[in-house]
Structure formats: structure tokens, C-alpha cells
Amino acid sequence: MLPPIIDFLQDKKVLILGFGREGKSSFNYIRKYLPEKELFIGDGKEQDLPDKFTKGYFGEGYLSHLGEFDIVLKSPGIPFRDVDVPDGVTVTCQLDLFLKYAPCKKLGVTGSKGKTTTSTLCYKMLVCSGVDALLMGNMGLPVLDYIEEVEGKIAVIEMSSHQLEFTRTSPDVSVITNIYEEHLEHYKGGMRGYVNSKLNIVRYQNENNTFVYNATQGLSEYFDVSSLKSKVIGVTENAHLPFEPQNPHLLGVHNRHDIALAFNAVSVLGATAKGAEEAIKDFEGIEHRMECVGTYKGVTFYNDCIATIPHAVMCAVSALSAKTLIFGGMDRGIDYTDFARDLENSELRCLIGTKTTGHKVLEMMKENGTNKKLIKAENLEDAVKFAFENTSKGDICILSPAAPSYNEYKNFEEKGRCYKSYVKKYGE
């Protein structure tokens, strides 16, 4: 007897769209059960075909073949903003198939920021409470890699807007941490299109399900929470907790809020207050998220490269009482007027901006008049040099970009690791 996903796909003509980590995961799962099924791969870059039963469409025009297929299994990194899906073609993704067919309870977490921290906390709270759980999803752990391990367990899944865009099934427990402007270039309708994708995490819930959301921010502009069939739990920033979180990796109001969101979500799945408190104490932090690089020449450096929106930057700056900020990245057309004002009103003393958005914001602040020290850096390495020269001993310098890294780096992980190497290089 074939697994349900394979049974669903076996008689259909399937295009695996995008052949990165998730695309390869999808291919390997299908091929395990259907070794001679004709499969197709589509990708903007030339790829080596895995076997003689696979055909490919690569390079320019690779999206022009969608109408030839019954199922398009889309990877999250491929934007569909300007793509018209032909009639009769079903676009789906790993996440949607997993939510439909995996034999387990599912807890899903999405949001503009905080979803990795909240997902990880949910997982650890469950495990510390003696509940069998697995952590997977948007942090680079494709869900189909775990589908044969999940029976009888709880799958904790970080979900991006790109994964949710073509998902038509919601988890048993859904969490939305917050909603801010991000990835607007990927969606028709800009912000509304982005939020609409996120809301698929809760849109298909039933009366046996639970929705936990950020009640401080609210969703009323985009969605009527009262229309849901599921149990709804709104969590504010000052929400009561049965324990007081104590962990240097979870400083700041925003992290306390993530803890409260996680605790409310896992409480309906068997987690206890004692287990949650133990999980908080044992939490070791997440790379690139307010990550302490170390103290060099009297200055303590933090890597917060995951912070690609202004709100996340200001949360980190406030939580750490940072005095020097390195920021900047790819310009997505976001209005940085409020960010410039918030920087001016902060306790920061030195602002080091890199291309492109860092330079843009520094110019705004210069035109408005400022007492802050403003420094334009040509690249991240120069920015680190300037930080050593302009940060007093005993103070904190943080890299928190407020923009994506794609203008100069493959992703935020590469940028964050380069930053750490520069800090150590010039801190000797």
C-alpha cells in the first residue's frame, strides 16, 4: 500500500518547480516509491538530471510549461506574482501535502518576525514536558524529510508566507507572531497579498483547532478573527505567564511575547508550565538572532542578521541597549521614514550604514539634522572596522540590517557569518 501522498501523485503528470533543498527533497520522496515514474523539473538555473526517467525545463522560459502538468509542486523561493496559472493545473507545495496527509498533530508558526524563535520554543516546551515532537519547516528542514517519522508525534512547523501561499490546509494549532511589511515584491496586492498568504495558516481550521495570535498588534485590518470556527487565543505583550522567563538569549519585550505565544500554543497539546520553564532555561539561542559574537577590544558584538525589517531592528537595539548599529541591504522600496525617526530617538550613538538602504537612511537623517554619528561604509568589512574605531569600551555593537542581504550575499546566513569572521579578524 502506497503512502497517501504518493497515491495522490502516482497517476498525475508532476512538475517539481525549483530544484534547491526542498525541490530535491520532494524528488527523493517521490522517487523512493515510484522509481520509474516520469518526473519533470523546472528551474531558472541549469540542473543535472538525477536519472533517465526525469526531464527538465531550465533557464529563461522555464515557467512557460505549467499548462502541460496536472500538479505543479512549487518550491517556496519561486515568486508567482506575475504568473498566471493555467486552468486545470493544481499548484501545491510540500507543506500543503504534509498538512493534508501526515499522520500526526501539526502545530504551525508563521509571522514576519519571531517565527523561528517561537517554533523552536514550542518544540522545546513540548519535549521538556514529555511530549514526543519533531521540529521542521522553513528553517531549512523540508517537511517531507520527516513524514515517515511523525506518526503519533507532534510536528512543529515553521511556515513562511511563500510556503503558505499555495497551502489549502491549516494545522491543528496555528500561531501568527506578528505582521509587518516584508516580501512585498513577491505578491500581487503588495501588503494585502502578503498577509493573505500568511492567513492560510488559520483560514481552513475547524472547531477542533486552535488559533493563537498577537493580540497587541491585531489582524482586524485584514481578517475578521471572530469568523473563525476554531478556538481563538489572543496574546498581548504583557500576557501573564506562570513562570518568569530567565535567559540571556531571550531578552526584550518581543522575546517575552514569543514565549507567551509559544506557551499558549503548546498548552493545548499537553505541555506543562514546568516543562515550558525548563525549556526557557535550556534555550541556547538561535544563530543570527541577537547572537552574541563575543567581546573584542572591550566592545561586545551581536549578530542579528535575521532582522530584515525595521521593527525587528528596534526591538533588538532596545533589548540590548546597543550604542552602535550596522545596518543596510537590498532596497525593496519600503518607506524608511519612521525607521529614521526611531533611530534618531534611540540611545544609539553611532550608525554605520551599508549599501543600499543604509546609505539611504543616513541621508534622510542627515537632511533632518541629527546629533548621531553617521558613517557610510562601502561594505560589511569596512563597517566592522568603523565599529571598532567608533564604539566605546563597554558598549555594544549590533549588526541588524533592516533589509534583505541579497544585494551582496546569498542570504542572511552568509552575511551573518561573514560579519562574525570580520569581528574576530579585527578584534585580535
VOPAGU-2260 file (C-alpha; in pm, 1 decimal, decimal comma):
REM VOPAGU-2260
SITE   aa  ch    i         X         Y         Z
SITE  MET   A    0       0,0       0,0       0,0
SITE  LEU   A    1     144,8     335,8    -105,9
SITE  PRO   A    2     166,5     636,2     130,0
SITE  PRO   A    3    -122,7     881,2      75,0
SITE  ILE   A    4      92,2    1149,8     -91,4
SITE  ILE   A    5     236,4     900,7    -337,4
SITE  ASP   A    6    -108,8     757,3    -405,5
SITE  PHE   A    7    -225,8    1111,2    -483,0
SITE  LEU   A    8      63,4    1179,6    -721,7
SITE  GLN   A    9     120,8     845,4    -892,0
SITE  ASP   A   10    -125,2     886,6   -1181,7
SITE  LYS   A   11     -59,3    1257,6   -1235,9
SITE  LYS   A   12     188,6    1442,5   -1450,8
SITE  VAL   A   13     407,2    1623,6   -1198,6
SITE  LEU   A   14     642,1    1921,5   -1234,2
SITE  ILE   A   15     878,7    1987,0    -944,4
SITE  LEU   A   16     929,9    2361,1    -968,7
SITE  GLY   A   17    1259,0    2471,7    -814,8
SITE  PHE   A   18    1537,6    2222,3    -752,7
SITE  GLY   A   19    1703,3    2353,6    -439,7
SITE  ARG   A   20    1684,9    2189,8     -99,6
SITE  GLU   A   21    1306,7    2148,5     -93,7
SITE  GLY   A   22    1279,4    2050,3    -460,8
SITE  LYS   A   23    1539,5    1777,5    -415,1
SITE  SER   A   24    1357,9    1660,3    -103,1
SITE  SER   A   25    1030,5    1630,6    -298,8
SITE  PHE   A   26    1202,3    1445,8    -581,3
SITE  ASN   A   27    1371,2    1198,3    -345,3
SITE  TYR   A   28    1047,6    1122,4    -162,9
SITE  ILE   A   29     854,6    1054,4    -484,1
SITE  ARG   A   30    1136,7     857,4    -641,0
SITE  LYS   A   31    1165,5     630,5    -334,6
SITE  TYR   A   32     821,1     486,5    -409,3
SITE  LEU   A   33     791,7     548,5    -784,0
SITE  PRO   A   34    1142,4     474,4    -917,3
SITE  GLU   A   35    1042,1     477,4   -1284,3
SITE  LYS   A   36     769,5     741,6   -1286,4
SITE  GLU   A   37     832,7    1015,5   -1540,9
SITE  LEU   A   38     904,7    1334,0   -1345,6
SITE  PHE   A   39     980,4    1685,1   -1461,7
SITE  ILE   A   40    1196,3    1954,7   -1304,2
SITE  GLY   A   41    1171,7    2328,4   -1372,7
SITE  ASP   A   42    1433,9    2575,8   -1254,2
SITE  GLY   A   43    1575,2    2911,1   -1360,0
SITE  LYS   A   44    1925,3    2764,5   -1336,4
SITE  GLU   A   45    2060,0    2468,7   -1531,6
SITE  GLN   A   46    2044,5    2148,4   -1325,3
SITE  ASP   A   47    2183,8    1798,5   -1366,8
SITE  LEU   A   48    1902,9    1549,2   -1422,9
SITE  PRO   A   49    1902,5    1288,3   -1142,6
SITE  ASP   A   50    1810,1     989,4   -1361,1
SITE  LYS   A   51    1690,1     875,3   -1704,7
SITE  PHE   A   52    1323,0     898,5   -1603,6
SITE  THR   A   53    1347,7    1272,1   -1536,2
SITE  LYS   A   54    1318,8    1559,3   -1784,1
SITE  GLY   A   55    1385,6    1926,7   -1724,6
SITE  TYR   A   56    1299,9    2282,6   -1826,3
SITE  PHE   A   57    1577,8    2519,1   -1729,4
SITE  GLY   A   58    1676,8    2881,7   -1773,5
SITE  GLU   A   59    1467,7    3155,7   -1930,4
SITE  GLY   A   60    1113,0    3045,2   -2002,1
SITE  TYR   A   61    1110,6    2757,7   -1756,4
SITE  LEU   A   62     774,8    2880,5   -1622,2
SITE  SER   A   63     609,4    2866,9   -1964,2
SITE  HIS   A   64     537,7    2493,3   -1936,6
SITE  LEU   A   65     297,9    2495,9   -1641,0
SITE  GLY   A   66      -4,1    2416,3   -1858,9
SITE  GLU   A   67     143,8    2077,9   -1952,1
SITE  PHE   A   68     102,3    1937,6   -1599,7
SITE  ASP   A   69    -164,4    1815,6   -1360,7
SITE  ILE   A   70      37,8    1903,8   -1049,4
SITE  VAL   A   71     299,7    2173,2   -1001,7
SITE  LEU   A   72     490,9    2107,5    -680,5
SITE  LYS   A   73     631,5    2455,2    -616,6
SITE  SER   A   74     932,4    2540,4    -401,4
SITE  PRO   A   75     887,1    2848,4    -179,0
SITE  GLY   A   76    1168,5    3052,0    -334,8
SITE  ILE   A   77     996,0    3094,3    -671,9
SITE  PRO   A   78     774,0    3406,6    -684,8
SITE  PHE   A   79     440,1    3370,3    -863,0
SITE  ARG   A   80     342,7    3737,2    -859,4
SITE  ASP   A   81     332,2    3767,9   -1238,3
SITE  VAL   A   82     248,5    3406,0   -1317,1
SITE  ASP   A   83     -95,2    3313,1   -1447,7
SITE  VAL   A   84    -172,6    2953,1   -1355,8
SITE  PRO   A   85    -346,2    2776,7   -1647,8
SITE  ASP   A   86    -689,2    2622,8   -1594,2
SITE  GLY   A   87    -679,2    2262,0   -1482,5
SITE  VAL   A   88    -335,9    2291,3   -1318,7
SITE  THR   A   89    -308,6    2243,5    -941,8
SITE  VAL   A   90     -23,3    2433,1    -778,1
SITE  THR   A   91      68,3    2285,7    -441,9
SITE  CYS   A   92     374,0    2250,1    -221,7
SITE  GLN   A   93     537,3    2019,0      31,1
SITE  LEU   A   94     371,2    2195,9     321,5
SITE  ASP   A   95      20,4    2155,9     179,8
SITE  LEU   A   96      73,1    1784,6     111,9
SITE  PHE   A   97     219,2    1730,7     458,5
SITE  LEU   A   98     -70,1    1907,6     630,7
SITE  LYS   A   99    -322,1    1705,4     429,0
SITE  TYR   A  100    -167,1    1362,8     465,6
SITE  ALA   A  101      87,0    1333,9     750,5
SITE  PRO   A  102     -44,1    1103,2    1027,3
SITE  CYS   A  103      17,6    1335,7    1321,0
SITE  LYS   A  104     -89,6    1651,1    1502,3
SITE  LYS   A  105      53,8    1967,4    1349,4
SITE  LEU   A  106     149,5    2296,0    1516,4
SITE  GLY   A  107     230,9    2570,7    1266,2
SITE  VAL   A  108     400,3    2905,0    1331,5
SITE  THR   A  109     422,9    3198,6    1093,5
SITE  GLY   A  110     480,3    3573,2    1120,6
SITE  SER   A  111     704,0    3843,8     978,8
SITE  LYS   A  112     947,0    3804,8    1268,6
SITE  GLY   A  113     986,1    3570,6    1562,0
SITE  LYS   A  114     866,6    3254,7    1389,8
SITE  THR   A  115    1193,1    3060,6    1423,6
SITE  THR   A  116    1229,4    3151,2    1790,3
SITE  THR   A  117     863,5    3073,5    1860,5
SITE  SER   A  118     873,0    2743,9    1667,7
SITE  THR   A  119    1186,8    2634,7    1849,5
SITE  LEU   A  120    1038,1    2728,9    2185,5
SITE  CYS   A  121     720,2    2534,5    2105,6
SITE  TYR   A  122     925,6    2227,4    2021,4
SITE  LYS   A  123    1143,0    2251,5    2332,6
SITE  MET   A  124     844,1    2315,4    2561,4
SITE  LEU   A  125     674,5    2002,0    2430,3
SITE  VAL   A  126     984,7    1785,2    2461,7
SITE  CYS   A  127    1059,7    1911,8    2813,3
SITE  SER   A  128     700,1    1824,3    2903,9
SITE  GLY   A  129     749,7    1465,8    2786,5
SITE  VAL   A  130     556,0    1509,8    2461,2
SITE  ASP   A  131     707,4    1342,6    2152,9
SITE  ALA   A  132     766,6    1616,2    1892,2
SITE  LEU   A  133     971,1    1698,1    1582,1
SITE  LEU   A  134    1084,0    2041,6    1459,7
SITE  MET   A  135    1083,7    2116,2    1085,0
SITE  GLY   A  136     992,6    2360,7     811,2
SITE  ASN   A  137    1116,1    2699,4     699,7
SITE  MET   A  138    1443,9    2687,5     897,2
SITE  GLY   A  139    1586,7    2460,7     626,5
SITE  LEU   A  140    1424,0    2132,1     729,7
SITE  PRO   A  141    1188,7    2017,4     448,5
SITE  VAL   A  142     876,3    1859,8     594,7
SITE  LEU   A  143     873,5    1558,1     360,9
SITE  ASP   A  144    1210,5    1456,4     505,8
SITE  TYR   A  145    1023,6    1380,9     829,8
SITE  ILE   A  146     692,2    1241,1     710,8
SITE  GLU   A  147     785,3     879,7     782,7
SITE  GLU   A  148     885,7     964,0    1141,0
SITE  VAL   A  149     586,2    1166,8    1254,8
SITE  GLU   A  150     313,3     912,2    1324,6
SITE  GLY   A  151     184,6     959,7    1678,0
SITE  LYS   A  152     403,2    1265,7    1733,8
SITE  ILE   A  153     351,4    1639,8    1709,3
SITE  ALA   A  154     509,9    1814,8    1410,7
SITE  VAL   A  155     615,3    2171,0    1496,4
SITE  ILE   A  156     647,8    2353,2    1166,4
SITE  GLU   A  157     783,7    2698,7    1090,4
SITE  MET   A  158     587,5    2830,1     790,9
SITE  SER   A  159     684,5    3115,7     560,8
SITE  SER   A  160     440,0    3321,0     354,9
SITE  HIS   A  161     590,4    3161,2      41,8
SITE  GLN   A  162     510,3    2812,2     170,2
SITE  LEU   A  163     161,6    2914,2     279,0
SITE  GLU   A  164      71,8    3087,0     -48,9
SITE  PHE   A  165     -44,4    2762,2    -210,5
SITE  THR   A  166    -144,4    2579,3     107,4
SITE  ARG   A  167    -512,9    2495,7     146,0
SITE  THR   A  168    -497,8    2306,3     474,5
SITE  SER   A  169    -438,7    2457,0     820,1
SITE  PRO   A  170    -260,4    2294,3    1115,7
SITE  ASP   A  171    -435,7    2173,1    1430,7
SITE  VAL   A  172    -275,6    2461,4    1621,5
SITE  SER   A  173    -178,2    2779,3    1434,0
SITE  VAL   A  174      29,7    3072,9    1557,7
SITE  ILE   A  175      80,3    3415,1    1397,5
SITE  THR   A  176     353,1    3607,1    1581,8
SITE  ASN   A  177     313,0    3943,4    1403,8
SITE  ILE   A  178     261,8    4102,9    1062,1
SITE  TYR   A  179     490,0    4373,0     917,9
SITE  GLU   A  180     589,8    4482,8     568,6
SITE  GLU   A  181     812,2    4218,8     411,7
SITE  HIS   A  182     848,2    4028,9      82,8
SITE  LEU   A  183     604,0    4271,9     -81,1
SITE  GLU   A  184     776,3    4227,9    -416,0
SITE  HIS   A  185     656,6    3864,6    -425,3
SITE  TYR   A  186     282,4    3925,4    -405,1
SITE  LYS   A  187       7,1    4079,4    -611,4
SITE  GLY   A  188    -159,5    4343,9    -399,4
SITE  GLY   A  189     157,0    4415,1    -201,3
SITE  MET   A  190      96,1    4404,8     173,2
SITE  ARG   A  191    -255,7    4267,0     141,0
SITE  GLY   A  192    -132,9    3984,2     -82,9
SITE  TYR   A  193     146,4    3904,6     162,3
SITE  VAL   A  194     -90,9    3892,9     459,6
SITE  ASN   A  195    -342,7    3690,3     262,1
SITE  SER   A  196     -81,3    3419,2     212,9
SITE  LYS   A  197       5,2    3416,8     583,1
SITE  LEU   A  198    -360,4    3377,2     677,1
SITE  ASN   A  199    -378,7    3036,4     509,2
SITE  ILE   A  200    -228,5    2905,9     833,0
SITE  VAL   A  201    -565,9    2960,4    1000,9
SITE  ARG   A  202    -819,5    3003,3     719,5
SITE  TYR   A  203    -901,1    2630,4     692,3
SITE  GLN   A  204    -920,5    2543,4    1061,9
SITE  ASN   A  205   -1227,3    2376,4    1213,4
SITE  GLU   A  206   -1395,8    2375,6    1553,5
SITE  ASN   A  207   -1143,6    2122,3    1689,2
SITE  ASN   A  208    -848,2    2350,3    1615,2
SITE  THR   A  209    -680,2    2641,3    1798,8
SITE  PHE   A  210    -552,1    2976,8    1673,5
SITE  VAL   A  211    -300,6    3176,0    1882,4
SITE  TYR   A  212    -219,1    3525,7    1764,0
SITE  ASN   A  213     -61,0    3857,7    1855,3
SITE  ALA   A  214    -349,7    4048,5    2011,8
SITE  THR   A  215    -132,6    4355,7    2075,6
SITE  GLN   A  216     -93,5    4411,7    1704,0
SITE  GLY   A  217    -428,4    4277,2    1589,4
SITE  LEU   A  218    -537,3    4146,5    1249,8
SITE  SER   A  219    -866,2    4333,1    1210,6
SITE  GLU   A  220    -747,6    4530,8     909,0
SITE  TYR   A  221    -702,7    4210,9     713,2
SITE  PHE   A  222    -914,6    3942,4     875,2
SITE  ASP   A  223   -1219,5    3901,6    1098,2
SITE  VAL   A  224   -1093,4    3671,2    1373,5
SITE  SER   A  225   -1448,4    3627,5    1504,5
SITE  SER   A  226   -1540,5    3447,6    1181,1
SITE  LEU   A  227   -1316,5    3152,1    1265,5
SITE  LYS   A  228   -1458,8    2817,3    1369,1
SITE  SER   A  229   -1153,5    2736,8    1582,2
SITE  LYS   A  230   -1079,2    2833,5    1941,1
SITE  VAL   A  231    -906,8    3174,7    1935,4
SITE  ILE   A  232    -645,1    3284,9    2190,6
SITE  GLY   A  233    -519,1    3643,5    2168,9
SITE  VAL   A  234    -184,6    3704,2    2342,8
SITE  THR   A  235     -71,1    4053,8    2442,1
SITE  GLU   A  236     283,5    4172,1    2513,5
SITE  ASN   A  237     209,4    4183,4    2886,8
SITE  ALA   A  238      42,0    3842,2    2891,7
SITE  HIS   A  239      56,7    3651,3    3220,0
SITE  LEU   A  240     294,4    3356,5    3241,4
SITE  PRO   A  241     301,2    3100,1    3525,8
SITE  PHE   A  242     680,6    3144,8    3543,5
SITE  GLU   A  243     924,3    3431,4    3495,5
SITE  PRO   A  244    1147,4    3373,1    3189,6
SITE  GLN   A  245    1515,9    3384,4    3279,4
SITE  ASN   A  246    1752,2    3352,0    2984,2
SITE  PRO   A  247    2008,9    3596,0    2837,6
SITE  HIS   A  248    1922,7    3468,6    2487,8
SITE  LEU   A  249    1563,2    3585,2    2527,0
SITE  LEU   A  250    1598,1    3948,0    2628,2
SITE  GLY   A  251    1341,2    4212,3    2544,0
SITE  VAL   A  252     965,1    4252,8    2532,6
SITE  HIS   A  253     943,7    4091,1    2188,4
SITE  ASN   A  254    1107,1    3769,3    2311,2
SITE  ARG   A  255     880,0    3756,0    2616,4
SITE  HIS   A  256     586,6    3788,2    2379,3
SITE  ASP   A  257     718,5    3498,2    2169,0
SITE  ILE   A  258     745,5    3290,1    2487,8
SITE  ALA   A  259     383,5    3368,0    2573,4
SITE  LEU   A  260     265,4    3280,7    2222,4
SITE  ALA   A  261     455,0    2951,3    2233,7
SITE  PHE   A  262     328,2    2857,9    2580,2
SITE  ASN   A  263     -34,3    2922,7    2487,8
SITE  ALA   A  264       5,9    2714,1    2171,3
SITE  VAL   A  265     166,9    2410,7    2332,7
SITE  SER   A  266     -59,0    2414,2    2638,1
SITE  VAL   A  267    -341,1    2271,2    2426,5
SITE  LEU   A  268    -112,4    1987,8    2313,5
SITE  GLY   A  269      -6,1    1859,2    2653,3
SITE  ALA   A  270     283,5    2085,5    2752,9
SITE  THR   A  271     309,5    2189,0    3117,8
SITE  ALA   A  272     422,8    2509,0    3287,8
SITE  LYS   A  273     711,5    2316,7    3447,4
SITE  GLY   A  274     821,9    2181,1    3109,6
SITE  ALA   A  275     792,8    2524,1    2947,8
SITE  GLU   A  276    1001,5    2686,8    3221,2
SITE  GLU   A  277    1268,8    2418,9    3182,7
SITE  ALA   A  278    1271,2    2475,7    2806,2
SITE  ILE   A  279    1326,2    2850,2    2856,6
SITE  LYS   A  280    1618,9    2789,2    3092,3
SITE  ASP   A  281    1780,8    2545,5    2846,5
SITE  PHE   A  282    1725,5    2760,7    2534,6
SITE  GLU   A  283    2066,3    2825,6    2376,5
SITE  GLY   A  284    1963,6    3090,9    2128,2
SITE  ILE   A  285    1947,2    3077,7    1750,1
SITE  GLU   A  286    2224,4    3174,4    1511,9
SITE  HIS   A  287    2179,6    3522,9    1360,4
SITE  ARG   A  288    1908,1    3618,6    1612,3
SITE  MET   A  289    2053,6    3854,3    1875,8
SITE  GLU   A  290    2350,3    3617,3    1877,3
SITE  CYS   A  291    2641,6    3726,7    2094,3
SITE  VAL   A  292    2959,8    3702,3    1887,8
SITE  GLY   A  293    3182,1    3795,4    2182,8
SITE  THR   A  294    3369,9    4084,9    2339,4
SITE  TYR   A  295    3668,7    4214,4    2145,7
SITE  LYS   A  296    3885,1    4513,2    2241,4
SITE  GLY   A  297    3627,9    4594,2    2507,5
SITE  VAL   A  298    3331,7    4605,4    2265,7
SITE  THR   A  299    3061,3    4336,4    2270,0
SITE  PHE   A  300    2934,5    4243,7    1923,3
SITE  TYR   A  301    2595,9    4092,4    1838,4
SITE  ASN   A  302    2479,7    3933,0    1514,2
SITE  ASP   A  303    2110,1    3995,3    1441,9
SITE  CYS   A  304    2125,9    3941,1    1067,7
SITE  ILE   A  305    1780,3    3781,1    1058,3
SITE  ALA   A  306    1631,2    4125,5    1131,1
SITE  THR   A  307    1530,1    4234,2     780,7
SITE  ILE   A  308    1256,4    4478,5     883,3
SITE  PRO   A  309    1287,0    4799,3    1089,7
SITE  HIS   A  310    1063,6    4681,9    1374,6
SITE  ALA   A  311    1287,4    4382,4    1444,0
SITE  VAL   A  312    1594,1    4607,3    1447,7
SITE  MET   A  313    1445,6    4845,0    1702,2
SITE  CYS   A  314    1339,1    4552,5    1924,5
SITE  ALA   A  315    1696,4    4420,6    1931,7
SITE  VAL   A  316    1854,0    4763,9    1981,9
SITE  SER   A  317    1622,0    4831,8    2275,7
SITE  ALA   A  318    1664,1    4488,0    2435,2
SITE  LEU   A  319    2045,0    4511,5    2425,8
SITE  SER   A  320    2082,2    4887,7    2486,3
SITE  ALA   A  321    2316,7    4890,3    2187,0
SITE  LYS   A  322    2517,3    5204,0    2113,0
SITE  THR   A  323    2644,9    5121,4    1762,1
SITE  LEU   A  324    2428,5    4982,2    1480,7
SITE  ILE   A  325    2546,4    4837,9    1148,6
SITE  PHE   A  326    2257,0    4816,8     904,8
SITE  GLY   A  327    2164,6    4818,2     535,8
SITE  GLY   A  328    2092,4    4582,8     248,4
SITE  MET   A  329    1877,7    4539,6     -60,1
SITE  ASP   A  330    1624,8    4814,2    -132,6
SITE  ARG   A  331    1272,4    4669,9    -167,6
SITE  GLY   A  332    1105,0    5008,3    -185,7
SITE  ILE   A  333     994,4    5014,4     179,7
SITE  ASP   A  334     933,0    5358,2     332,3
SITE  TYR   A  335    1204,7    5411,4     596,7
SITE  THR   A  336    1075,6    5745,9     725,6
SITE  ASP   A  337     952,8    5603,5    1056,8
SITE  PHE   A  338    1268,2    5395,2    1093,5
SITE  ALA   A  339    1487,8    5704,7    1055,5
SITE  ARG   A  340    1282,3    5878,1    1324,0
SITE  ASP   A  341    1306,6    5577,9    1557,1
SITE  LEU   A  342    1684,0    5564,7    1511,4
SITE  GLU   A  343    1707,6    5933,8    1593,9
SITE  ASN   A  344    1503,3    5884,7    1911,7
SITE  SER   A  345    1700,6    5578,1    2024,7
SITE  GLU   A  346    2001,4    5554,8    2258,0
SITE  LEU   A  347    2225,5    5466,7    1964,2
SITE  ARG   A  348    2529,4    5690,2    1928,5
SITE  CYS   A  349    2681,7    5564,1    1605,4
SITE  LEU   A  350    2500,4    5447,3    1291,5
SITE  ILE   A  351    2703,1    5268,1    1024,6
SITE  GLY   A  352    2510,6    5220,6     702,3
SITE  THR   A  353    2598,8    4984,0     419,0
SITE  LYS   A  354    2460,3    4980,7      66,4
SITE  THR   A  355    2190,2    5035,0     -37,0
SITE  THR   A  356    1930,7    5108,0     227,1
SITE  GLY   A  357    2182,3    5201,6     496,2
SITE  HIS   A  358    2311,7    5488,0     283,3
SITE  LYS   A  359    1955,0    5590,5     203,9
SITE  VAL   A  360    1852,1    5613,4     569,7
SITE  LEU   A  361    2169,0    5800,0     668,6
SITE  GLU   A  362    2094,7    6060,9     402,5
SITE  MET   A  363    1742,9    6101,0     541,6
SITE  MET   A  364    1877,9    6153,0     890,9
SITE  LYS   A  365    2142,9    6395,0     771,6
SITE  GLU   A  366    1882,1    6606,0     591,7
SITE  ASN   A  367    1662,1    6612,1     901,6
SITE  GLY   A  368    1950,4    6710,1    1128,7
SITE  THR   A  369    2094,9    6473,9    1386,7
SITE  ASN   A  370    2342,4    6452,9    1674,0
SITE  LYS   A  371    2421,8    6088,8    1593,1
SITE  LYS   A  372    2749,5    5989,1    1434,9
SITE  LEU   A  373    2664,0    5880,2    1078,7
SITE  ILE   A  374    2910,2    5669,3     880,0
SITE  LYS   A  375    2868,1    5532,1     528,9
SITE  ALA   A  376    3053,1    5205,6     471,3
SITE  GLU   A  377    3122,9    5062,6     128,0
SITE  ASN   A  378    3090,7    4707,3     253,1
SITE  LEU   A  379    3040,7    4499,3     565,1
SITE  GLU   A  380    3412,3    4454,9     632,9
SITE  ASP   A  381    3464,2    4832,1     638,8
SITE  ALA   A  382    3158,4    4865,8     861,3
SITE  VAL   A  383    3315,3    4635,2    1120,2
SITE  LYS   A  384    3639,2    4836,5    1108,1
SITE  PHE   A  385    3441,2    5156,6    1167,8
SITE  ALA   A  386    3258,2    4991,7    1456,6
SITE  PHE   A  387    3583,1    4914,6    1635,9
SITE  GLU   A  388    3701,6    5272,7    1581,6
SITE  ASN   A  389    3378,3    5440,5    1693,7
SITE  THR   A  390    3236,6    5226,7    1975,1
SITE  SER   A  391    3344,5    5292,5    2333,1
SITE  LYS   A  392    3475,5    5012,3    2551,4
SITE  GLY   A  393    3195,5    4853,8    2749,3
SITE  ASP   A  394    2937,1    4931,1    2480,4
SITE  ILE   A  395    2751,3    4703,9    2239,3
SITE  CYS   A  396    2761,6    4700,0    1858,8
SITE  ILE   A  397    2494,2    4508,6    1672,2
SITE  LEU   A  398    2454,9    4410,4    1307,4
SITE  SER   A  399    2080,9    4430,5    1239,2
SITE  PRO   A  400    2022,1    4509,7     868,8
SITE  ALA   A  401    1654,3    4620,8     841,8
SITE  ALA   A  402    1671,3    4489,6     484,2
SITE  PRO   A  403    1743,2    4164,0     297,0
SITE  SER   A  404    2100,9    4070,2     215,4
SITE  TYR   A  405    2054,5    3960,8    -147,3
SITE  ASN   A  406    2223,4    4268,7    -294,9
SITE  GLU   A  407    2562,8    4139,8    -179,7
SITE  TYR   A  408    2513,0    3797,5     -22,5
SITE  LYS   A  409    2341,6    3467,1     -98,1
SITE  ASN   A  410    2125,6    3501,5     214,6
SITE  PHE   A  411    2126,6    3645,2     565,4
SITE  GLU   A  412    2313,6    3340,0     698,1
SITE  GLU   A  413    2610,3    3406,8     469,9
SITE  LYS   A  414    2611,3    3774,3     566,1
SITE  GLY   A  415    2593,0    3695,2     936,9
SITE  ARG   A  416    2881,4    3450,0     918,2
SITE  CYS   A  417    3093,8    3697,6     723,3
SITE  TYR   A  418    3020,4    3957,4     990,8
SITE  LYS   A  419    3133,1    3722,1    1265,6
SITE  SER   A  420    3453,6    3643,3    1080,3
SITE  TYR   A  421    3530,9    4015,4    1037,9
SITE  VAL   A  422    3466,6    4085,3    1406,0
SITE  LYS   A  423    3708,4    3811,8    1505,2
SITE  LYS   A  424    3962,7    3917,8    1243,0
SITE  TYR   A  425    3978,9    4282,1    1352,3
SITE  GLY   A  426    3925,3    4201,4    1718,4
SITE  GLU   A  427    4258,6    4019,8    1752,3
